[in-house]
Amino acid sequence: MSSRDVTDRAQPPSGGELVIGSLRGEILERNVDGTVLLEVAGVGYLVTVSQRVIPELEPGSSTFLRIHHHIREDAQTLFGFTSNEDKATFQILLATHGVGPAMAMSVLATHPAASLVDIVANNDIAALQLVPKVGKKTAERLIVELKNRLSLDVLDGSGPGAGGGNSSVADVREALAGLGYGTDEIRDVLREIPSDADSATLLRDALKTLSKN
């Protein structure tokens, strides 16, 4: 197996260490801190993934992850994504003032890339406030800064609002809030259910999940 089969690597602009662009291998461990141990050709890579994605990465399964290799003077961290859209969105978030890797991953754990595009396009401050540790002022600033950076045209060539998924999610969020559920409960249940169904189906699934919890 060649190095190209194992990883997609490119030299950083400044030269020096190789940057890992992707990894394909077997999941050995799935950890509570949001990391997975991915074995590639006998080497174990510790990769941080979104809390939305980690349930899909079963130990013993094979997977392909697109990697953002985050390099600082004191540390190197690998962030893994199952789609180009999530990786691109993560990198756009990192380029936004005041957003570090932890917050960027938290945003993606709460909102898939396509939904985040709709949230920004619709100035949906309440939706961004569902992200842990993001208050109203931070949400307002993020929307302003992401307006000209984040679009489905950039991510996958389609237009803003494609699929209409965010509209349904927004309806369900408002309905659950009206029923008295708290922000944390709403955020957690929206992570657990698919976001591409109609409002009635999403609300039914959300209420069913909440009743179980």
C-alpha positions in Angstrom: 0.0 0.0 0.0 1.4 3.4 -1.0 1.4 6.4 1.2 -1.2 7.9 -1.1 -3.6 5.0 -0.3 -3.1 5.7 3.4 -3.3 9.4 3.6 -3.8 12.5 1.4 -1.0 14.8 2.4 0.2 18.2 1.3 3.1 20.4 2.3 1.9 23.5 4.3 2.8 26.8 2.7 5.6 27.4 5.1 7.2 24.0 4.5 8.2 21.7 7.3 5.9 19.0 8.6 3.4 17.1 6.4 -0.2 18.0 6.8 -2.7 15.1 6.9 -5.7 15.6 4.6 -7.5 12.3 5.0 -7.4 8.9 6.7 -8.9 5.5 5.8 -8.7 2.7 8.3 -10.4 0.8 11.1 -12.0 2.3 14.2 -10.3 0.7 17.3 -11.8 2.9 20.0 -14.5 5.4 20.5 -14.0 7.7 23.5 -16.3 9.8 25.7 -14.2 12.9 25.0 -15.3 12.9 21.3 -12.2 11.2 19.9 -11.8 8.0 18.0 -8.6 5.9 17.6 -8.3 5.1 13.9 -5.7 2.5 12.8 -4.2 3.1 9.4 -1.6 0.6 8.2 -0.6 -0.3 11.7 -0.5 3.3 13.0 -3.1 4.6 15.4 -4.3 8.2 14.9 -6.3 9.9 17.6 -9.0 12.0 15.8 -11.5 14.4 17.2 -14.9 14.2 15.6 -18.3 15.8 16.1 -20.7 14.5 18.7 -23.2 14.2 15.9 -20.9 11.9 14.0 -19.3 9.8 16.7 -22.3 7.3 17.1 -21.7 6.3 13.5 -18.1 5.3 14.1 -18.5 1.8 15.6 -15.3 0.1 16.9 -14.3 -2.6 14.4 -15.8 -0.7 11.4 -13.9 0.7 8.5 -14.2 4.4 7.7 -12.8 7.3 5.7 -12.4 10.6 7.4 -11.5 14.0 5.8 -9.0 15.6 8.2 -8.2 19.1 9.3 -4.7 18.9 10.7 -4.6 21.7 13.3 -1.0 22.8 14.1 0.0 25.1 16.9 3.4 25.7 18.5 2.5 23.5 21.4 0.3 20.8 19.9 -1.1 19.1 16.8 -4.7 17.9 16.6 -6.5 15.9 14.0 -10.2 16.8 13.4 -12.2 14.3 11.3 -15.3 14.8 9.1 -17.4 12.4 7.2 -18.3 15.0 4.5 -16.5 17.7 2.5 -19.3 20.1 3.6 -18.6 19.7 7.3 -14.8 20.0 6.8 -15.2 23.2 4.7 -17.7 24.7 7.2 -15.3 23.9 10.1 -12.5 25.7 8.3 -14.7 28.7 7.6 -15.7 28.8 11.2 -12.0 28.7 12.3 -11.3 31.7 10.1 -14.0 33.7 12.0 -12.9 36.0 14.8 -13.2 34.4 18.2 -13.9 30.9 17.0 -11.5 28.1 18.0 -11.6 24.4 17.2 -13.7 23.5 20.2 -16.5 26.0 19.4 -16.4 25.1 15.7 -16.9 21.5 16.5 -19.7 22.4 18.9 -21.5 24.4 16.2 -21.3 21.4 13.8 -22.4 19.0 16.5 -25.6 21.1 16.9 -26.2 22.1 13.3 -25.2 20.2 10.1 -23.4 22.3 7.5 -26.5 22.8 5.2 -28.7 23.9 8.2 -26.1 26.3 9.3 -26.2 28.0 5.9 -29.9 28.5 6.3 -29.5 29.7 9.9 -27.1 32.4 8.7 -29.2 33.4 5.7 -32.3 33.7 7.8 -30.6 35.6 10.7 -31.8 32.8 13.0 -30.0 34.0 16.2 -32.1 31.6 18.4 -30.8 28.6 16.5 -27.2 29.6 17.0 -27.9 30.1 20.7 -28.6 26.3 20.9 -24.9 25.8 20.6 -23.4 25.4 24.1 -21.6 28.5 25.4 -23.0 30.7 22.5 -25.0 33.6 23.9 -27.1 36.2 22.0 -24.2 38.6 21.4 -21.9 35.9 20.1 -24.7 34.5 17.9 -25.3 37.9 16.4 -21.6 38.5 15.7 -21.3 35.0 14.1 -24.2 35.6 11.8 -22.7 39.0 10.7 -19.3 37.5 10.1 -20.5 34.4 8.3 -22.9 36.2 6.0 -20.3 36.6 3.2 -18.4 33.4 3.9 -20.8 30.6 4.3 -23.1 29.5 1.5 -24.2 26.2 -0.1 -22.6 27.6 -3.3 -19.3 27.4 -1.5 -20.0 24.0 0.1 -21.6 22.0 -2.7 -22.8 24.1 -5.5 -26.5 24.4 -4.6 -28.3 27.5 -3.4 -29.2 28.7 0.1 -32.2 27.0 1.6 -31.9 23.9 -0.5 -34.1 21.1 0.9 -35.9 23.4 3.3 -34.6 21.4 6.3 -33.9 24.3 8.5 -37.4 25.7 8.2 -38.8 22.5 9.6 -36.3 22.3 12.4 -37.1 26.0 13.3 -40.8 25.1 13.5 -40.1 22.2 15.7 -37.8 24.2 18.0 -40.5 26.9 18.4 -43.2 24.2 19.1 -41.0 22.5 21.7 -40.2 25.8 23.4 -43.9 26.6 23.5 -44.6 23.3 25.2 -42.2 24.3 28.0 -39.0 22.3 27.0 -35.7 24.0 27.9 -32.9 25.0 25.5 -30.7 22.1 26.5 -33.5 19.5 26.0 -34.4 20.9 22.6 -30.7 21.0 21.5 -30.1 17.4 22.5 -33.3 16.0 20.9 -32.6 17.8 17.6 -29.2 16.2 17.5 -30.8 12.8 17.8 -33.4 13.0 15.0 -33.0 13.4 11.2 -33.4 17.0 10.1 -34.6 16.4 6.5 -38.3 15.5 7.3 -41.3 17.7 7.4 -42.3 19.6 10.5 -45.0 17.2 11.7 -42.8 14.2 11.4 -39.9 15.9 13.2 -42.2 17.1 16.0 -43.6 13.6 16.4 -40.1 12.1 16.5 -38.9 14.7 18.9 -41.7 14.2 21.3 -41.3 10.4 21.2 -37.6 10.8 21.9 -38.2 13.2 24.8 -40.8 10.9 26.3 -38.2 8.1 26.3 -35.6 10.3 27.9 
